[in-house]
Amino acid sequence: MNVINEMKICFDSKSCNEAFARSAVSGFILQLDPTIAELSDIKTAVSEAVTNAIVHGYSNTIGDVHIKVQIIEGGKVIIQVKDKGVGIENIQQAMEPMFTTGGSERAGLGFAVMQSFMDKVKVTSKPGRGTTVTMEKYIMPRFSARDSI
Amino acid sequence: MYVQVILSQGELTAMLLGDIDHHTAREMRKEIDALIEKHHPTLLRLDYSAVQFMDSSGIGLIMGRYRLMRLIGGTVLVCNVPPHLKRLIDLSGIGSLGVLEYKGKEALK
């Protein structure tokens, strides 16, 4: 696995940073010349993972949310969203569609969206220590106009 | 401003503007719910035509308003969902609530 580029950001778990987080990740991924649909999939998945960290990981406190994005040779993107919040007791239950501890305004679809919009999603968590969500997506290489000349 | 509203003959139309995430959904919800509580509309129409991006908070917003409108004996319709949001709407299964308004070609399907 040859990492050809990498970026890391860390920000406060404030909901106003959700837009920043997905924009930062999509900005970094632009170098792979993704389609609008691929970019939108990634933005949506990142938004879900970051919201989980803010709403569930840190609930009513402010902590650090870490995002690491790696671009792997061949077009694979690995995105890691990490918090040091409360962690998840039962990961399997948390990943079930419609399961939520976030109240009536949350759809309980976060993990279902991540799994549907990304190629691979892995969750590791320790109660009291935090949660890490690692997602992968392969960006299809496209021939640009320059290549076809 | 996150929402543009029109109130006419007991119908409340809320056009949602920009991105819907957990942060903006909260603001949209506040604006819409205040109007529902004040005017008790019989129909709430959520217009998604000006939504550029949304995550599952956009689904939660529909579910929450659906519950609220049912409490006061009204209904919710979600209209003008742009193509780029269809996948998330389909994934959510929210169509089974009967809240999606289809127009033109799609109605024939």
Interface residues (C-beta under 8 A of the other chain):
Chain A: S15 C16 E18 A19 R22 I36 A37 S40 K43 T44 S47 E48 T51 I54 V55 S104 E105 R106 A107 L109 G110 A112 V113 S116 F117
Chain B: D19 D21 H22 H23 A25 R26 R29 F53 M54 D55 S56 S57 I59 G60 L61 M63 G64 R67 H84 R87 L88 L91 S92
